[in-house]
């Protein structure tokens, strides 16, 4: 019995997701100083198995950073092997 991947998402490790989020935030002028942490979580009803905690977000950057993160969460699923090693 295999683990199903949600809605055609690409599998990635925590480090790969961290790099993609960092690069995406750096490309937006308002989001360049945003700090963040990424954590694995149990799969949610919406299909996600990782979450992000944003730190040091300026008010003007909040919506842009949230949109960037939502797009990345919609595209990437944490690789199953990474879930077991993070615990």
Secondary structure, 3 states (H helix, E strand, C coil): CCCCCHHHCEEECHHHHHHHHHHHHHHCHHHCCCEEEEEECCCCCCCCCEEEEEECCCHHHHHHHHHHHHHHHHHEEECHHHHHHHC
